[in-house]
Amino acid sequence: MELLGVGPLELLLIMLLGLILLGPKDMEKTAKTIGKGLNQLVRSDTWKTMTQATQKLRTLPQQLMREANLEELSSGLQQKTISQQLSRTVQEIQKPFEAWTTQPAPVTNAPENPPEPTKPLAAQEKSDEVTSQ
């Protein structure tokens, strides 16, 4: 949880530094002063104007789409992209299971063209002598 870009550990560090630098009594006075200032800020007309402006800016794209009758187009495009993403996801999930459902090709240990048997070295020398005579 972050508040104005300050995380819980950073907030704890700030409070610890404030306690060390201001002391317990001055820390209490400073916290009351900050609390009163924030209370006045939130209740002010300027704060209300700022919140209304941010709300209008957030809803401005939808309002412009309604005025231009593009709302139907965008919802149709969103549905198409969602269905495409869903079909891709289903295909990705099915890929590992396809290997389980398909039957593998039979594996043979014998090579397709077996090599000719070789003669022992002594037999080769005798056959070479016979052919040379």
PEZI-V976806 format. One record per residue. N is the residue number from 1. NEAR is the number of other C-alpha atoms within 12 Angstrom. D_CENTER is the distance of its C-alpha to the mean C-alpha in Angstrom with 1 decimal. Layout:
n=N near=NEAR d_center=D_CENTER
n=N near=NEAR d_center=D_CENTER
This chain:
n=1 near=10 d_center=19.7
n=2 near=10 d_center=20.7
n=3 near=10 d_center=23.9
n=4 near=9 d_center=24.4
n=5 near=10 d_center=22.0
n=6 near=13 d_center=23.8
n=7 near=13 d_center=22.3
n=8 near=14 d_center=24.5
n=9 near=14 d_center=25.5
n=10 near=16 d_center=26.4
n=11 near=17 d_center=28.4
n=12 near=13 d_center=30.2
n=13 near=14 d_center=31.1
n=14 near=17 d_center=32.5
n=15 near=20 d_center=34.6
n=16 near=16 d_center=35.9
n=17 near=15 d_center=36.9
n=18 near=20 d_center=38.6
n=19 near=19 d_center=40.4
n=20 near=14 d_center=41.6
n=21 near=14 d_center=42.7
n=22 near=17 d_center=44.1
n=23 near=16 d_center=45.4
n=24 near=16 d_center=45.3
n=25 near=14 d_center=47.9
n=26 near=15 d_center=46.6
n=27 near=20 d_center=43.0
n=28 near=16 d_center=44.2
n=29 near=16 d_center=45.9
n=30 near=19 d_center=42.9
n=31 near=19 d_center=40.6
n=32 near=14 d_center=43.1
n=33 near=14 d_center=43.4
n=34 near=14 d_center=39.7
n=35 near=14 d_center=39.4
n=36 near=14 d_center=42.3
n=37 near=14 d_center=40.9
n=38 near=14 d_center=37.5
n=39 near=13 d_center=39.5
n=40 near=15 d_center=41.6
n=41 near=16 d_center=38.6
n=42 near=16 d_center=36.9
n=43 near=15 d_center=40.2
n=44 near=14 d_center=41.1
n=45 near=12 d_center=41.4
n=46 near=13 d_center=39.2
n=47 near=16 d_center=36.2
n=48 near=15 d_center=36.8
n=49 near=15 d_center=37.0
n=50 near=16 d_center=33.7
n=51 near=16 d_center=31.9
n=52 near=14 d_center=33.5
n=53 near=14 d_center=32.5
n=54 near=13 d_center=28.8
n=55 near=15 d_center=28.9
n=56 near=15 d_center=30.6
n=57 near=14 d_center=28.1
n=58 near=13 d_center=25.2
n=59 near=14 d_center=27.2
n=60 near=14 d_center=28.6
n=61 near=16 d_center=26.3
n=62 near=19 d_center=26.9
n=63 near=16 d_center=30.6
n=64 near=15 d_center=31.0
n=65 near=16 d_center=29.4
n=66 near=16 d_center=31.9
n=67 near=12 d_center=34.7
n=68 near=13 d_center=33.8
n=69 near=13 d_center=33.3
n=70 near=16 d_center=29.9
n=71 near=17 d_center=28.3
n=72 near=15 d_center=29.2
n=73 near=14 d_center=27.8
n=74 near=17 d_center=24.4
n=75 near=16 d_center=24.2
n=76 near=13 d_center=25.2
n=77 near=14 d_center=22.7
n=78 near=14 d_center=19.9
n=79 near=14 d_center=21.3
n=80 near=14 d_center=21.5
n=81 near=14 d_center=17.9
n=82 near=14 d_center=16.9
n=83 near=14 d_center=19.4
n=84 near=14 d_center=18.2
n=85 near=14 d_center=14.6
n=86 near=14 d_center=16.2
n=87 near=14 d_center=18.6
n=88 near=14 d_center=16.1
n=89 near=13 d_center=14.3
n=90 near=14 d_center=17.8
n=91 near=14 d_center=18.8
n=92 near=13 d_center=16.1
n=93 near=13 d_center=17.0
n=94 near=14 d_center=20.7
n=95 near=14 d_center=20.7
n=96 near=12 d_center=21.1
n=97 near=13 d_center=23.8
n=98 near=13 d_center=25.7
n=99 near=12 d_center=26.9
n=100 near=10 d_center=28.4
n=101 near=10 d_center=30.2
n=102 near=10 d_center=31.7
n=103 near=10 d_center=34.8
n=104 near=9 d_center=34.9
n=105 near=7 d_center=37.8
n=106 near=7 d_center=40.8
n=107 near=9 d_center=40.9
n=108 near=7 d_center=44.3
n=109 near=8 d_center=45.4
n=110 near=9 d_center=48.3
n=111 near=8 d_center=47.7
n=112 near=8 d_center=48.8
n=113 near=7 d_center=51.7
n=114 near=9 d_center=53.1
n=115 near=8 d_center=54.9
n=116 near=6 d_center=58.7
n=117 near=6 d_center=60.1
n=118 near=10 d_center=61.5
n=119 near=12 d_center=65.0
n=120 near=10 d_center=65.7
n=121 near=10 d_center=66.7
n=122 near=11 d_center=70.3
n=123 near=12 d_center=70.6
n=124 near=13 d_center=69.2
n=125 near=13 d_center=71.8
n=126 near=14 d_center=74.6
n=127 near=14 d_center=73.5
n=128 near=13 d_center=73.3
n=129 near=11 d_center=76.9
n=130 near=10 d_center=78.2
n=131 near=9 d_center=76.7
n=132 near=8 d_center=78.0
n=133 near=7 d_center=81.6
